[in-house]
Amino acid sequence: MFKEKRLLFLIAETPLHPGSGSEVGIVDLPIQREKHTEFPKIESSTLRGCLREAIESSNKQIKLNDKQIRPKDKITYKFNNVEKVTDYVSLVFGPEGEETHAGALTLTDARILLFPVKSLKGVFAWITCPMVLERFKRDLKVAGLEPKEIMDEGLSKLLKKIPPVKIPPGSTLTVNNNVVLEEYTFGVEEEKEKEKIGKLAEWFAANIYPNENEYSFWKSKLEKDIVILPDDDFTQFIRTSTEIVTRTKIDNVTGTVQSGALWTEEYLPQDTIMYSLAMFTAPRVENDEQKGVFKANTPEEEARLVAEFFKEGLPDVIQIGGNQTIGKGFVILNLYKEA
């Protein structure tokens, strides 16, 4: 089974369209959603393919076992006295074409954690709800990552008291003890000190964004401008506050819209924050020569080397979903592992 586990945060730098194909409905091209909750998600196969392409093309130098390698470096080995060739990307993600072995990396679907919504004060707020947070806690427990601020059982009891809506201390969103999100007004309960909600927001701010200096403004905002809504209110925003864009294709001759070339697309808004679990095994090959620098004394050590390869090869930004040529789908990545 999995020997190493990591938590991967994804922050939408531009609107994001992880498409689910065309549908008959108000929106021609909706985003991927969970069937039973309608929460947005990114399928693990979509995320895996994007990460593979990004690591494969980055060509970063990675130091493992005191050796410098690149993701596409070749590994030559013999199988039944026949010389064969593989590479490190294939060992981690699985070979393309002939499925001779499984990859050493497993990714879960990317789930919603914090969703940006327009606010009367503070420009926008990140909203979440008890169900999302309880899921996040459960996923962290599966991964064996249990920071006290997240896993504290007292948090569960506190969240059950909503309404009123919970916000951390020092929030910039309040208007006369209310928070106005879109056209809805919520009475709020603001913590006076950093207790449960404040510590949770502080943990998010410290761990979601990857660089203290580069993202100091966003860390500060995230620490103050989270709103924990009741589950039903959060679900309503998730269903109705995504971006719907109408697109057209113009006929070069007539200068008008081509027949049938008017459609709508759904996007997750910029600043949406999601997460996925990345889990690692030793390379799933029997031939030790095929493992290259991943070869170690135990499967646990080999899985750790695979996880380190993934971490070091991971670019800061990748593109996910459709419409890359019009600047959509750029996502900041941050891999968290509890110290």
Salt bridges, closest charged atoms under 4 A:
GLU4 OE1 - ARG6 NH1 2.75
GLU34 OE2 - ARG135 NH1 2.75
GLU38 OE2 - ARG239 NE 3.21
GLU43 OE2 - LYS41 NZ 2.90
GLU56 OE2 - LYS72 NZ 3.24
ASP87 OD2 - LYS72 NZ 3.16
GLU96 OE2 - ARG52 NE 3.91
ASP109 OD2 - LYS41 NZ 3.87
GLU134 OE1 - LYS137 NZ 3.58
ASP139 OD2 - ARG111 NH1 2.85
ASP152 OD2 - LYS196 NZ 2.62
GLU189 OE2 - LYS166 NZ 2.28
GLU202 OE2 - LYS194 NZ 3.17
GLU223 OE2 - LYS194 NZ 2.34
ASP225 OD2 - LYS221 NZ 2.81
GLU265 OE2 - ARG247 NH1 3.37
GLU266 OE2 - ARG33 NH2 2.72
ASP288 OD1 - LYS291 NZ 3.51
GLU300 OE2 - LYS3 NZ 3.60
GLU302 OE1 - LYS291 NZ 3.09
